[in-house]
Amino acid sequence: MSIRPPIRRLCWIGAACAWAAPSLTVRAETVDPIKTAQVKAAYLYNFAKFTTWPNNAFADESSPVVIGILGVDPFGETLDKTVEGKTVENRKFLVKRLPPRSENDRTALRGCHILYISESLQSRWGSILELLGDAPVLVVGESDEFAAAGGMLSFVLSGGNIVFHINRDAVERSKLQLSSKLMKLAKVVHRKGTEG
């Protein structure tokens, strides 16, 4: 008789452990950029695990999950190392640093499955989000204004912790499906910044 726990339980435990890493406390007055990058990279990986893209978001069954970084890259090698050797639905990850001025390139933006937009491009958020339209791209940014501006997920420093906000309306327009587990961990905001 097998003494291994059921697969479902292992998956749940694995997911719970994966979410434990991003709960790392980051003191606002002494922000460690390396730890902050590790936490955000872990979140991005987990966002991929808890997101379902429509079938037409991928060219074929072997296409990777493309994580694009637009603007100043806060991760260095951290994000690459976080997703190295990992898969989601049998798809590997490909991290792309989009070249300068890619915020005007609709094809480059829509070629990502997860797009991290740096706070350095705050003045361009509106036009970038307009170019993306309802494309099935999980758009992630920084600050409590990003989700309220129409982004989907936003990293926010709150009480010494990195948490995230979610704009449910923006997610629904993109035809992406986010796990209820992910939704429960986020503060829901709307385009005008009101809580849901």
C-alpha positions in Angstrom: 0.0 0.0 0.0 1.3 3.4 -0.9 2.1 5.9 1.9 2.3 8.9 -0.5 -0.4 11.5 0.0 -2.9 11.9 -2.9 -1.7 13.9 -5.9 -4.3 16.6 -5.3 -3.1 17.2 -1.8 0.5 17.4 -3.0 -0.5 20.0 -5.6 -2.3 22.0 -3.0 0.6 21.8 -0.6 3.0 22.8 -3.4 0.9 25.8 -4.3 0.7 26.8 -0.6 4.5 26.6 -0.3 5.0 28.5 -3.5 2.9 31.4 -2.1 4.8 31.4 1.2 7.9 32.7 -0.5 6.3 36.0 -1.7 5.0 36.8 1.8 8.5 37.9 2.7 8.5 41.2 4.6 10.3 44.0 3.0 10.8 47.1 5.3 9.8 50.3 3.5 12.7 52.2 5.1 15.3 49.6 4.2 14.2 48.1 0.9 16.6 45.4 -0.3 16.4 45.5 -4.1 17.6 41.9 -4.3 15.0 40.5 -2.0 12.3 42.7 -3.6 13.3 41.3 -7.0 13.1 37.8 -5.6 9.6 38.3 -4.2 8.3 39.9 -7.4 9.9 37.2 -9.6 8.2 34.5 -7.4 4.9 36.3 -7.8 5.2 36.5 -11.6 5.9 32.7 -11.7 2.9 32.0 -9.5 0.7 34.4 -11.6 1.5 32.1 -14.6 0.6 29.0 -12.6 -2.8 30.5 -11.6 -3.7 32.0 -15.0 -5.5 30.3 -17.9 -5.0 31.7 -21.4 -7.3 31.1 -24.3 -6.0 28.5 -26.7 -5.3 31.1 -29.5 -2.8 32.9 -27.2 -0.2 30.3 -28.2 1.0 29.4 -31.6 1.1 25.7 -30.8 1.3 23.2 -27.9 5.0 23.7 -27.4 5.1 27.5 -27.4 6.6 29.0 -24.2 5.0 31.3 -21.8 6.6 34.6 -22.7 7.3 37.1 -19.9 8.1 40.5 -21.3 9.8 43.3 -19.4 9.1 46.8 -20.6 11.1 49.7 -19.3 13.7 49.6 -16.5 14.4 45.9 -15.6 14.3 45.5 -11.8 15.0 41.8 -11.9 18.5 41.4 -13.3 19.0 37.6 -13.5 16.6 36.9 -10.7 13.5 36.3 -12.9 15.4 34.1 -15.3 16.7 32.0 -12.5 13.2 31.8 -10.9 11.6 30.3 -14.0 14.6 28.3 -15.3 13.6 24.7 -15.8 10.0 25.3 -14.7 6.9 24.7 -16.7 3.2 25.6 -16.7 0.9 23.2 -18.5 4.0 21.7 -20.0 5.1 25.0 -21.4 8.6 26.4 -20.6 9.2 30.1 -19.9 10.9 32.6 -22.1 11.9 35.9 -20.5 12.2 38.8 -23.0 13.6 42.3 -22.3 11.7 44.4 -24.8 14.0 47.0 -26.4 13.5 50.8 -25.9 10.5 52.3 -27.6 8.7 48.9 -27.6 5.8 50.7 -25.8 4.8 51.8 -29.3 5.1 48.3 -30.9 1.7 46.6 -30.7 3.1 43.3 -32.0 5.9 43.2 -29.5 3.5 43.9 -26.6 0.9 41.4 -27.7 3.6 38.8 -28.3 3.9 38.4 -24.5 1.7 36.3 -22.2 2.8 38.2 -19.1 3.9 41.8 -19.6 5.7 43.6 -16.7 5.6 47.3 -17.2 8.2 49.3 -15.2 7.1 52.3 -13.1 9.7 54.2 -15.2 7.0 54.3 -18.0 4.2 55.7 -15.8 3.6 58.6 -18.1 3.0 56.1 -20.9 0.7 53.6 -19.1 -2.4 54.9 -20.8 -1.1 54.5 -24.4 0.5 51.1 -23.7 -2.7 49.7 -22.2 -4.6 51.2 -25.2 -2.3 49.3 -27.6 -2.8 46.1 -25.7 -6.6 46.5 -25.8 -8.3 43.2 -25.0 -5.3 41.0 -25.9 -4.9 38.0 -23.7 -1.8 39.4 -22.0 -1.5 39.5 -18.2 -0.4 43.1 -17.6 1.6 43.6 -14.3 2.9 46.9 -13.0 4.0 48.8 -9.9 2.3 51.1 -7.4 -1.3 51.4 -6.2 -2.1 53.6 -9.2 -1.3 51.0 -11.9 -4.4 48.7 -11.4 -6.6 51.7 -11.1 -5.2 53.1 -14.3 -6.4 49.9 -16.2 -3.5 47.5 -15.5 -4.4 44.0 -14.3 -2.1 43.3 -11.4 0.1 45.7 -9.5 2.8 45.2 -6.9 2.2 47.5 -3.9 4.3 48.0 -0.8 1.9 47.9 2.2 2.8 47.6 5.9 6.3 46.5 5.0 5.0 43.7 2.7 4.8 43.4 -1.0 1.2 42.7 -1.9 -0.7 43.0 -5.1 -3.9 44.7 -6.4 -6.0 43.4 -9.1 -8.3 45.1 -11.6 -10.9 42.4 -12.3 -12.6 44.4 -15.1 -9.3 44.6 -17.0 -8.7 40.8 -16.6 -12.2 40.0 -17.8 -11.8 42.1 -20.9 -8.7 40.1 -21.9 -10.5 36.8 -21.7 -7.9 35.5 -19.2 -9.1 33.3 -16.3 -7.5 33.8 -12.9 -7.8 31.1 -10.3 -10.1 32.0 -7.4 -7.1 31.3 -5.1 -5.2 34.1 -6.7 -8.2 36.4 -6.6 -8.6 35.9 -2.8 -5.0 37.0 -2.2 -5.4 40.4 -3.9 -7.1 43.6 -3.1 -9.6 44.3 -5.9 -9.7 47.8 -7.4 -11.6 49.3 -10.2 -10.5 51.7 -12.9 -11.4 54.7 -10.7 -9.5 53.2 -7.8 -12.5 52.2 -5.7 -12.5 48.9 -3.8 -14.6 46.0 -5.0 
